[in-house]
Amino acid sequence: MEVTMKYALLSLAVCLLAFAGGCKKDNTVESKQKEANSAAAAQGEQTICPVMGGKIDKNVKTEYQGKTVYFCCSGCIDTFKADPNKYIDKLPQFKS
């Protein structure tokens, strides 16, 4: 019974540490990239592929409704063209 109590207390301590760790500001590269993408999106600049969610390659693009849409790879162009309305909400250049 004593061993079970020790494991229970250890589990509780780990959970508390994990919870407390979640309260810290996220300074990861991914977090900083999301902040930069949000700032760019606020200015109407696309930085994220609407299909895969990765970083765009400015050389991989297509025109849609008179606007340039960028992608991470050429395969995403065909996916986008098959159902553009599925991705339009992810594109800052189409937001009013």
N, C-alpha and C positions, 0 to 999 in steps of 0.2 A: 504494500500500500504506500510506503514511503517513497519508492521509486516513481510510482504513478504521480504522486503529488509534485515531485521535483520536475517531471516532464511537463505537467500541467502549468507550473509556474514558469518554466523555461519557455513554453509555447506562448504564454501570455506576454512575457517580456519581449519576445520576438515580434509579436503582433503590435505591441505598443511602439516599439522602435520603428517598425515599418510604417505605422500610421503617422508617427511624428516626422519621419523622413519625408513623407508625402507633403508635409506642410511647408517645406523649404522651397524657395524659388528654384525653378528648374533652369539650370545653366548649361544644359547639354547642347551639343552642336545642333541636334535636331530641333530643340526649342528655339535656339537663336535663328535657325533657318526659317522656322515657321513665323517668327516675329518679322523677319525681313520680307517674307512672302506676303504677309498681311499688310505691311506698309506699302509694298509695291502694288498689291491688289487695290488698296485704297486709292491709289493714283491711276487705276485702270490698266496697270501693266501686268500681263500674264507671266507668271514664273513657274507654274505647276502644270504638268500635263493633265488635261481633263480626264483622260482615260485611265492611266496607270497611277497618277498622283506623284510621279517623280519629277525631277528637275527637267525643264525643257531644254531642247537643243534648238537654238534660233535658226539653224539650217534645215530643220524638219518642220514644215509648215504647209498649210493650205488656206485658201480663202473661203470664207463662209459669210454670206449676207454682207459682202463688201468689207469684211474685217479679216485680219490675219489671225489664224489660230495656230499656236505652236504645240509641238508634241515632244515626247522624250525619244521616240523612235518611229520609223516609217510605218510599222505595223499598226500603230495607234491611229494613223490617218484613216485607214480603211474602216476600222472599228467606229471611229467618229462619224464618218460619212454614212455608215449604215443606219445610224440613229442619232443625229446631231442633237435632237431635243433632249435626249437623255443626259447630255453633258453641258448644255448651254448655261445652266445655273452655276456651274463651276468656273465660268469664264468672266473675269472682271470687265472685259471689253464689251460685254453684252448687258451689263447692269446699268441701270439709269442713274 
